[in-house]
Each structure stands twice: as C-alpha cells, then as structure tokens.
Amino acid sequence: MSREDKGSNSGESFTALASTAHDHFTSRAYPKAAETLDRLKRTVGNNKDNKELEYKLAHNAAVVQYYKGNTTEPKRLLETLAQLKLNYQAITESVRQEGGAGSEDELDIGLVAGAYVRYNEAVIHLQLRQYSLALEAAEPLFSVAEALQDELALRVGFLLLDLYVILKITVKISPVVMFLEKTLSHLRSEPSTPSKRSSAVTGGDNQHPVHSAPRSGGDGGIPTVATLEWQSTLGLYKARIHLLLGNTNGTKSELKAAGDAIATLQQPPFTHNPTRQQARKLPNPDTGR
C-alpha cells in the first residue's frame, strides 16, 4: 500500500491511516484496527479503477475480525479468503482478455497480488489439519516466490516444508530448501539492501501466523538479526528432514548448526541496538509470545 489518497472528509492521508491500522494490529488492539480499516475504506470509497486496493482492504478487515473474535471462526475467514482468491483470479483473466504482453509474469499477476490471501488460506487449513487443502493453496505461490516480498517468500517456503514433511512428500523438499538457502544467503550478504521483491500487504498461529497487510512505506528488507533467526529456523527444519529420511548424523549436524546460530543471536554486536526489538518475529496474538 503506497498510495497517499486523501480522505475527503477527515483530511487524513491513506498512508497515515494504513500505518495506524498496522500499528493497532501488531499491538493486538483489534477493535481499534477494525475501526481504522473502516475509515480507510471510507477514504478510498468505491474506486473502480483500483480493485486490488479494495481487495487488500477487504482481506485485512477479514483477518482483523478473525483475531478480534479470538480466532474462533476459521471457516468464516476461509469463506472470505475463497471469495477474494476468485477476485484476484479475475485480475489475471482481465489481463489476458486485454491482451497484455502475454508473458508468464503478466499471467501470474493475480497470483502475486493475492499472495497473502493464498498464504493465509493455507495457514488456516494447516491449523485445521486439512493438509491436502493447505498444500493446494500454498504450492502455486512457490512458482512466483521470486516476485514476493522477502518475508512472505520465506514464510511460504517454511510452510511448504512443514506440509511436505507432514505428508512425507520428500521429492519436493530439496528445491524449497535450496530456495530458502539462496534467499537467506542474499540477505546475509546485503542485509541493509532494500528488498527487490514487489511490496505486498502483512501480521499471527504458532509457527505460521495469519497475516494482515504490512504498513505502507516499508522496503520489505529483513534486518540482520531476523536473518539469523530465519537461518537457525532453517537448520531446525533441515534436522527434521534428515530425521524423516533416517539420517541420524545429518540430524545431529543441523541441530548443532542451529544451536550455533542461536548462540550468535544471544551475543548482540552493540551495547544498545534500537532495532533489535523490531527485528524479532511478529508476536503471536494467541500466546502473546
């Protein structure tokens, strides 16, 4: 969300309201987040020229309501996500009908734009232990992972690893691990470089949070401390994979590497690092941790 449309009545900018909604969401003030999103909808109005923005707001409002209701109505959220997924698919169809350039990237525009919808759909199915449905929602995202915001791309990768391990689909694990290693290697070598992925719209299940749209104006890059956390998480996943394959030595090796990465996290390079808290994972609204 990068537009700065002005509200005709309140005079508040779209970006300011989006930032406020995001802050309320991440601090688990869900009623306030819902109120702010309602004001955002009034600010935008019925903008027929920007359906994607309308869908993003509808998506975020549904996620906020899900948390506002203490995550007790996953099926209701799934219904909303299913409709939004159809809306994003219509964007792809529209591009095809209008001729576009006919490239694969353009044909995937609806998939990329609606990536958070599919991710959240997969997370809810995972929580409900509907693993095949979760895989059906998540797998198409891997085909466009390079076009996603870094954090979302990593979350998609880890979600797929979870599903492949649970369903014992070992043949598909290696490409996902390679993608995660490549992405994390890039982030470690250029930790301060803004993400070159397209900006998307995020926000929390135990390992895989249900996400809302991230605050507008961020570059999508991942701080160094967070990158180390992702790296240690990947080590734990690789240990699980070796265990699944019966490779005891590989399991021990990956657990040791993950432990070393965690030890590094416990030794901050500065006496006072004002970004350290921000670099931590998003809190889990269910547990507060």
Backbone hydrogen bonds in HBPLUS format (Angstrom, degrees):
<---DONOR---> <-ACCEPTOR-->    atom                        ^
c    i                          cat <-CA-CA->   ^        H-A-AA   ^      H-
h    n   atom  resd res      DA  || num        DHA   H-A  angle D-A-AA Bond
n    s   type  num  typ     dist DA aas  dist angle  dist       angle   num
A0014-PHE N   A0005-ASP O   2.74 MM   9  5.07 128.5  2.00 137.9 154.5     1
A0007-GLY N   A0012-GLU O   3.04 MM   5  5.49 154.7  2.11 142.1 150.1     2
A0011-GLY N   A0007-GLY O   3.10 MM   4  4.91 143.3  2.24 118.4 127.5     3
A0017-LEU N   A0013-SER O   3.15 MM   4  6.42 164.3  2.17 151.5 155.1     4
A0018-ALA N   A0014-PHE O   2.86 MM   4  6.08 158.1  1.91 152.8 159.8     5
A0019-SER N   A0015-THR O   2.90 MM   4  6.06 156.0  1.96 147.6 153.8     6
A0020-THR N   A0016-ALA O   2.98 MM   4  6.23 155.3  2.04 145.3 152.1     7
A0021-ALA N   A0017-LEU O   2.89 MM   4  6.13 162.1  1.92 152.5 157.0     8
A0022-HIS N   A0018-ALA O   2.99 MM   4  6.18 158.3  2.04 146.2 152.0     9
A0023-ASP N   A0019-SER O   2.96 MM   4  6.20 158.8  2.01 148.1 153.7    10
A0024-HIS N   A0020-THR O   2.96 MM   4  6.21 159.0  2.01 152.4 157.7    11
A0025-PHE N   A0021-ALA O   2.95 MM   4  6.16 154.9  2.01 145.7 153.0    12
A0026-THR N   A0022-HIS O   2.93 MM   4  6.20 169.9  1.94 159.5 160.5    13
A0027-SER N   A0023-ASP O   3.10 MM   4  6.16 136.8  2.29 138.5 149.2    14
A0029-ALA N   A0024-HIS O   2.79 MM   5  4.94 152.3  1.87 161.8 157.5    15
A0028-ARG N   A0025-PHE O   2.95 MM   3  5.02 158.0  2.00 108.9 113.7    16
A0033-ALA N   A0029-ALA O   2.98 MM   4  6.24 152.0  2.06 149.3 158.3    17
A0034-ALA N   A0030-TYR O   2.87 MM   4  6.07 156.6  1.92 153.0 158.1    18
A0035-GLU N   A0031-PRO O   3.02 MM   4  6.30 155.8  2.08 144.9 151.3    19
A0036-THR N   A0032-LYS O   2.95 MM   4  6.17 162.4  1.98 149.6 154.0    20
A0037-LEU N   A0033-ALA O   2.95 MM   4  6.17 153.5  2.03 146.5 153.8    21
A0038-ASP N   A0034-ALA O   3.03 MM   4  6.29 147.3  2.14 143.7 152.3    22
A0039-ARG N   A0035-GLU O   3.08 MM   4  6.48 151.2  2.16 146.0 153.7    23
A0040-LEU N   A0036-THR O   2.89 MM   4  6.22 146.3  2.01 143.1 153.3    24
A0041-LYS N   A0037-LEU O   2.92 MM   4  6.22 154.2  1.99 146.9 152.9    25
A0042-ARG N   A0038-ASP O   3.09 MM   4  6.42 153.8  2.16 144.7 151.3    26
A0043-THR N   A0039-ARG O   2.89 MM   4  6.12 145.5  2.01 142.4 152.5    27
A0044-VAL N   A0040-LEU O   2.96 MM   4  6.26 157.2  2.01 153.8 158.4    28
A0045-GLY N   A0041-LYS O   2.79 MM   4  5.86 160.0  1.83 148.2 155.1    29
A0050-ASN N   A0047-ASN O   3.17 MM   3  5.63 164.5  2.19 112.7 117.5    30
A0054-GLU N   A0050-ASN O   3.33 MM   4  6.70 157.5  2.39 144.1 150.2    31
A0055-TYR N   A0051-LYS O   2.86 MM   4  6.17 152.6  1.93 153.1 160.5    32
A0056-LYS N   A0052-GLU O   2.95 MM   4  6.23 152.0  2.03 145.9 153.6    33
A0057-LEU N   A0053-LEU O   3.06 MM   4  6.32 161.9  2.10 151.6 155.6    34
A0058-ALA N   A0054-GLU O   3.04 MM   4  6.26 155.0  2.10 143.0 150.3    35
A0059-HIS N   A0055-TYR O   2.83 MM   4  6.03 154.2  1.89 147.7 155.0    36
A0060-ASN N   A0056-LYS O   2.92 MM   4  6.19 165.8  1.94 152.8 155.9    37
A0061-ALA N   A0057-LEU O   2.92 MM   4  6.06 159.1  1.96 147.7 153.8    38
A0062-ALA N   A0058-ALA O   3.04 MM   4  6.21 152.8  2.12 143.1 149.8    39
A0063-VAL N   A0059-HIS O   3.04 MM   4  6.36 156.3  2.10 150.9 157.2    40
A0064-VAL N   A0060-ASN O   2.91 MM   4  6.12 162.2  1.94 152.0 156.9    41
A0065-GLN N   A0061-ALA O   2.98 MM   4  6.17 160.1  2.02 146.2 151.5    42
A0066-TYR N   A0062-ALA O   2.99 MM   4  6.18 145.0  2.12 139.6 149.3    43
A0067-TYR N   A0063-VAL O   3.10 MM   4  6.48 155.4  2.16 151.0 155.7    44
A0068-LYS N   A0064-VAL O   2.76 MM   4  5.94 155.0  1.82 151.3 160.0    45
A0069-GLY N   A0065-GLN O   2.95 MM   4  6.06 141.6  2.10 140.2 148.1    46
A0071-THR N   A0066-TYR O   2.85 MM   5  5.11 148.4  1.95 154.5 156.8    47
A0070-ASN N   A0067-TYR O   2.91 MM   3  4.92 151.3  1.99 114.3 113.3    48
A0072-THR N   A0069-GLY O   3.39 MM   3  6.11 151.2  2.48 115.9 121.1    49
A0077-LEU N   A0073-GLU O   3.29 MM   4  6.69 156.8  2.35 149.1 155.1    50
A0078-LEU N   A0074-PRO O   2.88 MM   4  6.16 155.3  1.94 148.4 155.8    51
A0079-GLU N   A0075-LYS O   3.01 MM   4  6.26 148.8  2.11 143.1 150.2    52
A0080-THR N   A0076-ARG O   3.24 MM   4  6.59 156.7  2.29 145.7 150.8    53
A0081-LEU N   A0077-LEU O   2.91 MM   4  6.18 163.9  1.93 156.3 161.0    54
A0082-ALA N   A0078-LEU O   2.85 MM   4  5.99 152.1  1.93 146.7 154.1    55
A0083-GLN N   A0079-GLU O   3.18 MM   4  6.46 154.2  2.25 143.9 149.6    56
A0084-LEU N   A0080-THR O   2.97 MM   4  6.26 160.0  2.01 150.8 156.8    57
A0085-LYS N   A0081-LEU O   2.82 MM   4  6.00 149.7  1.91 146.6 155.0    58
A0086-LEU N   A0082-ALA O   3.19 MM   4  6.47 150.7  2.28 140.0 146.7    59
A0087-ASN N   A0083-GLN O   3.02 MM   4  6.39 148.2  2.13 143.5 152.8    60
A0088-TYR N   A0084-LEU O   2.94 MM   4  6.30 155.0  2.01 151.8 157.4    61
A0089-GLN N   A0085-LYS O   2.94 MM   4  6.19 150.7  2.02 144.4 153.1    62
A0090-ALA N   A0086-LEU O   2.98 MM   4  6.23 139.1  2.15 139.3 150.1    63
A0091-ILE N   A0088-TYR O   3.04 MM   3  5.07 128.5  2.32  94.6 108.1    64
A0092-THR N   A0088-TYR O   3.35 MM   4  6.82 152.6  2.43 145.5 150.6    65
A0093-GLU N   A0089-GLN O   3.05 MM   4  6.41 159.7  2.09 148.0 153.4    66
A0094-SER N   A0090-ALA O   2.84 MM   4  6.02 150.2  1.93 144.1 152.4    67
A0095-VAL N   A0091-ILE O   3.03 MM   4  6.35 153.4  2.11 149.4 155.6    68
A0096-ARG N   A0092-THR O   3.05 MM   4  6.39 156.5  2.11 149.2 155.8    69
A0097-GLN N   A0093-GLU O   2.93 MM   4  6.19 160.3  1.97 150.8 155.8    70
A0098-GLU N   A0094-SER O   2.93 MM   4  6.09 146.8  2.04 145.1 154.2    71
A0099-GLY N   A0096-ARG O   3.15 MM   3  5.33 155.5  2.21 102.2 109.6    72
A0107-LEU N   A0103-SER O   3.09 MM   4  6.38 150.8  2.18 145.5 154.0    73
A0108-ASP N   A0104-GLU O   3.08 MM   4  6.31 126.1  2.38 141.4 155.4    74
A0108-ASP N   A0105-ASP O   3.13 MM   3  5.18 139.8  2.30  95.9 107.5    75
A0109-ILE N   A0106-GLU O   3.20 MM   3  5.18 166.0  2.23 108.0 109.4    76
A0111-LEU N   A0108-ASP O   3.03 MM   3  5.17 119.7  2.40 101.2 116.5    77
A0112-VAL N   A0108-ASP O   2.98 MM   4  6.29 159.7  2.03 161.2 166.8    78
A0113-ALA N   A0109-ILE O   2.92 MM   4  6.01 168.5  1.93 149.0 152.9    79
A0114-GLY N   A0110-GLY O   2.96 MM   4  5.89 147.9  2.06 136.4 144.8    80
A0115-ALA N   A0112-VAL O   3.21 MM   3  5.11 156.2  2.27 113.4 111.0    81
A0117-VAL N   A0114-GLY O   3.12 MM   3  5.32 124.3  2.45 101.1 115.2    82
A0118-ARG N   A0114-GLY O   3.23 MM   4  6.63 160.7  2.27 155.8 159.7    83
A0119-TYR N   A0115-ALA O   2.88 MM   4  6.10 163.4  1.90 153.2 158.7    84
A0120-ASN N   A0116-TYR O   2.93 MM   4  5.99 169.1  1.94 146.0 149.0    85
A0121-GLU N   A0117-VAL O   2.95 MM   4  6.12 151.8  2.03 144.7 153.3    86
A0122-ALA N   A0118-ARG O   2.91 MM   4  6.16 157.2  1.96 150.8 156.3    87
A0123-VAL N   A0119-TYR O   2.93 MM   4  6.26 154.0  2.00 149.2 156.9    88
A0124-ILE N   A0120-ASN O   2.97 MM   4  6.18 163.7  1.99 151.5 154.6    89
A0125-HIS N   A0121-GLU O   3.09 MM   4  6.33 163.5  2.12 148.4 152.9    90
A0126-LEU N   A0122-ALA O   2.89 MM   4  6.11 149.7  1.98 145.3 154.3    91
A0127-GLN N   A0123-VAL O   2.88 MM   4  6.19 156.6  1.94 150.9 157.0    92
A0128-LEU N   A0124-ILE O   2.97 MM   4  6.26 144.6  2.10 145.0 155.0    93
A0130-GLN N   A0125-HIS O   2.71 MM   5  4.91 160.8  1.74 160.0 154.8    94
A0129-ARG N   A0126-LEU O   2.92 MM   3  4.82 155.8  1.98 103.4 109.9    95
A0134-ALA N   A0130-GLN O   2.98 MM   4  6.25 152.0  2.06 150.8 159.8    96
A0135-LEU N   A0131-TYR O   2.94 MM   4  6.15 156.6  1.99 148.1 153.7    97
A0136-GLU N   A0132-SER O   2.95 MM   4  6.17 152.8  2.03 143.0 150.7    98
A0137-ALA N   A0133-LEU O   3.08 MM   4  6.32 146.2  2.20 142.8 150.5    99
A0138-ALA N   A0134-ALA O   2.97 MM   4  6.16 155.4  2.03 148.1 155.2   100
A0139-GLU N   A0135-LEU O   2.92 MM   4  5.67 170.9  1.93 151.7 154.2   101
A0141-LEU N   A0138-ALA O   2.97 MM   3  5.60 140.3  2.13 118.9 129.7   102
A0142-PHE N   A0139-GLU O   3.02 MM   3  5.56 144.5  2.15 114.8 123.9   103
A0143-SER N   A0140-PRO O   3.19 MM   3  5.56 140.8  2.36 104.4 114.2   104
A0144-VAL N   A0141-LEU O   3.08 MM   3  5.40 150.6  2.17 105.9 114.6   105
A0145-ALA N   A0142-PHE O   3.36 MM   3  4.82 170.0  2.37  98.8  99.3   106
A0147-ALA N   A0144-VAL O   2.89 MM   3  5.52 151.2  1.97 119.0 127.8   107
A0148-LEU N   A0145-ALA O   3.11 MM   3  5.28 163.6  2.14 109.2 114.4   108
A0153-ALA N   A0149-GLN O   2.86 MM   4  6.04 164.9  1.88 164.7 169.9   109
A0154-LEU N   A0150-ASP O   2.97 MM   4  6.22 158.5  2.01 156.1 161.1   110
A0155-ARG N   A0151-GLU O   2.95 MM   4  6.19 160.5  1.99 149.3 155.0   111
A0156-VAL N   A0152-LEU O   2.84 MM   4  6.07 157.4  1.90 154.5 160.4   112
A0157-GLY N   A0153-ALA O   3.07 MM   4  6.30 158.0  2.12 143.2 148.9   113
A0158-PHE N   A0154-LEU O   2.96 MM   4  6.29 163.3  1.99 156.8 160.0   114
A0159-LEU N   A0155-ARG O   2.89 MM   4  6.00 153.7  1.96 146.0 153.9   115
A0160-LEU N   A0156-VAL O   2.94 MM   4  6.17 157.7  1.99 150.8 156.4   116
A0161-LEU N   A0157-GLY O   2.98 MM   4  6.30 153.5  2.05 146.0 153.7   117
A0162-ASP N   A0158-PHE O   2.99 MM   4  6.25 159.8  2.03 147.0 151.7   118
A0163-LEU N   A0159-LEU O   3.05 MM   4  6.37 161.2  2.09 148.9 153.5   119
A0164-TYR N   A0160-LEU O   2.80 MM   4  6.02 161.3  1.83 155.7 160.8   120
A0165-VAL N   A0161-LEU O   2.92 MM   4  6.05 157.0  1.97 151.4 157.2   121
A0166-ILE N   A0162-ASP O   2.91 MM   4  6.12 166.4  1.93 151.9 156.2   122
A0167-LEU N   A0163-LEU O   2.88 MM   4  5.96 162.8  1.91 148.8 153.7   123
A0168-LYS N   A0164-TYR O   2.77 MM   4  5.48 104.7  2.34 126.2 142.8   124
A0169-ILE N   A0164-TYR O   2.76 MM   5  4.77 147.2  1.87 137.0 145.4   125
A0168-LYS N   A0165-VAL O   3.14 MM   3  4.77 147.0  2.26  92.4 102.3   126
A0172-LYS N   A0169-ILE O   3.37 MM   3  6.14 157.8  2.43 117.7 122.5   127
A0173-ILE N   A0170-THR O   3.20 MM   3  5.34 164.4  2.22 110.0 114.9   128
A0176-VAL N   A0173-ILE O   3.11 MM   3  5.51 121.8  2.47 109.3 123.4   129
A0177-VAL N   A0173-ILE O   3.06 MM   4  6.33 162.7  2.09 160.0 165.5   130
A0178-MET N   A0174-SER O   2.94 MM   4  6.14 162.7  1.97 156.5 161.3   131
A0179-PHE N   A0175-PRO O   3.01 MM   4  6.19 152.4  2.09 140.0 147.1   132
A0180-LEU N   A0176-VAL O   2.97 MM   4  6.25 162.2  2.00 153.1 157.4   133
A0181-GLU N   A0177-VAL O   2.91 MM   4  6.11 161.7  1.94 152.8 158.0   134
A0182-LYS N   A0178-MET O   2.94 MM   4  6.09 158.4  1.99 146.4 152.4   135
A0183-THR N   A0179-PHE O   2.92 MM   4  6.11 162.9  1.94 151.9 156.5   136
A0184-LEU N   A0180-LEU O   2.94 MM   4  6.06 166.5  1.95 150.9 154.8   137
A0185-SER N   A0181-GLU O   2.89 MM   4  5.94 149.4  1.98 142.2 151.1   138
A0186-HIS N   A0182-LYS O   3.05 MM   4  6.27 155.3  2.11 145.5 151.2   139
A0187-LEU N   A0183-THR O   3.04 MM   4  6.32 157.1  2.09 146.5 152.9   140
A0188-ARG N   A0184-LEU O   2.88 MM   4  6.07 146.5  1.99 144.3 153.1   141
A0189-SER N   A0185-SER O   3.04 MM   4  6.23 151.2  2.13 144.1 151.5   142
A0190-GLU N   A0186-HIS O   2.97 MM   4  6.12 141.1  2.12 144.6 155.0   143
A0193-THR N   A0190-GLU O   3.15 MM   3  5.37 160.6  2.19 110.0 116.0   144
A0227-THR N   A0223-PRO O   2.97 MM   4  6.24 149.1  2.07 148.9 158.7   145
A0227-THR N   A0224-THR O   3.03 MM   3  4.98 115.5  2.47  93.3 109.5   146
A0228-LEU N   A0224-THR O   3.02 MM   4  6.40 151.4  2.11 153.0 160.0   147
A0229-GLU N   A0225-VAL O   3.09 MM   4  6.44 148.8  2.19 144.6 153.5   148
A0230-TRP N   A0226-ALA O   2.90 MM   4  6.25 156.3  1.96 151.0 157.2   149
A0231-GLN N   A0227-THR O   2.90 MM   4  6.16 153.4  1.97 145.0 152.8   150
A0232-SER N   A0228-LEU O   2.95 MM   4  6.24 157.3  2.00 148.9 153.6   151
A0233-THR N   A0229-GLU O   2.92 MM   4  6.15 153.3  1.99 146.4 154.6   152
A0234-LEU N   A0230-TRP O   2.86 MM   4  6.18 152.5  1.94 150.1 157.3   153
A0235-GLY N   A0231-GLN O   3.06 MM   4  6.38 151.2  2.15 143.7 151.4   154
A0236-LEU N   A0232-SER O   3.10 MM   4  6.46 149.9  2.20 144.7 151.8   155
A0237-TYR N   A0233-THR O   3.00 MM   4  6.35 152.9  2.08 148.0 155.9   156
A0238-LYS N   A0234-LEU O   2.85 MM   4  6.13 158.6  1.90 153.1 158.9   157
A0239-ALA N   A0235-GLY O   2.98 MM   4  6.22 143.6  2.11 140.0 149.9   158
A0240-ARG N   A0236-LEU O   3.05 MM   4  6.38 151.6  2.14 142.6 149.6   159
A0241-ILE N   A0237-TYR O   2.93 MM   4  6.31 150.6  2.02 147.3 155.9   160
A0242-HIS N   A0238-LYS O   2.92 MM   4  6.19 161.6  1.96 149.0 153.0   161
A0243-LEU N   A0239-ALA O   2.94 MM   4  6.15 152.6  2.02 144.6 152.7   162
A0244-LEU N   A0240-ARG O   2.89 MM   4  6.17 150.0  1.98 144.2 152.4   163
A0245-LEU N   A0241-ILE O   2.97 MM   4  6.28 145.3  2.09 145.2 154.9   164
A0247-ASN N   A0242-HIS O   2.75 MM   5  4.93 159.4  1.79 154.2 150.1   165
A0246-GLY N   A0243-LEU O   3.09 MM   3  4.97 154.5  2.16  97.9 105.7   166
A0251-THR N   A0247-ASN O   3.07 MM   4  6.29 152.4  2.14 147.0 154.8   167
A0252-LYS N   A0248-THR O   3.03 MM   4  6.35 162.3  2.06 153.9 157.1   168
A0253-SER N   A0249-ASN O   2.96 MM   4  6.18 160.3  2.00 149.9 155.6   169
A0254-GLU N   A0250-GLY O   3.01 MM   4  6.18 163.4  2.04 151.1 154.6   170
A0255-LEU N   A0251-THR O   3.02 MM   4  6.19 156.7  2.08 149.5 156.3   171
A0256-LYS N   A0252-LYS O   3.00 MM   4  6.21 152.6  2.08 146.5 153.5   172
A0257-ALA N   A0253-SER O   3.03 MM   4  6.32 157.7  2.08 146.1 152.1   173
A0258-ALA N   A0254-GLU O   2.90 MM   4  6.09 158.0  1.94 148.0 154.0   174
A0259-GLY N   A0255-LEU O   2.91 MM   4  6.08 151.8  1.99 141.3 149.3   175
A0260-ASP N   A0256-LYS O   2.93 MM   4  6.24 150.5  2.02 147.5 155.2   176
A0261-ALA N   A0257-ALA O   3.04 MM   4  6.34 153.1  2.12 145.4 152.4   177
A0262-ILE N   A0258-ALA O   2.98 MM   4  6.26 154.0  2.05 147.7 154.8   178
A0263-ALA N   A0259-GLY O   2.94 MM   4  6.17 152.6  2.02 145.5 153.0   179
A0264-THR N   A0260-ASP O   3.04 MM   4  6.33 145.9  2.16 141.8 150.5   180
A0265-LEU N   A0261-ALA O   3.15 MM   4  6.50 147.5  2.26 141.7 149.9   181
A0266-GLN N   A0262-ILE O   3.26 MM   4  6.61 133.5  2.49 139.5 151.2   182
A0266-GLN N   A0263-ALA O   3.14 MM   3  5.18 133.6  2.36  95.1 107.6   183
A0267-GLN N   A0264-THR O   3.06 MM   3  5.34 162.9  2.09 111.9 115.8   184
A0276-ARG N   A0273-ASN O   3.06 MM   3  5.50 162.2  2.10 117.2 122.8   185
A0279-ALA N   A0275-THR O   3.00 MM   4  6.18 135.9  2.20 148.2 160.8   186
A0279-ALA N   A0276-ARG O   3.12 MM   3  5.14 130.4  2.37  94.1 107.6   187
A0280-ARG N   A0277-GLN O   3.24 MM   3  5.54 156.1  2.31 105.3 112.2   188
A0287-THR N   A0284-ASN O   3.14 MM   3  5.54 123.2  2.48 108.3 120.8   189
A0288-GLY N   A0284-ASN O   2.58 MM   4  5.25 151.0  1.66 166.8 173.5   190
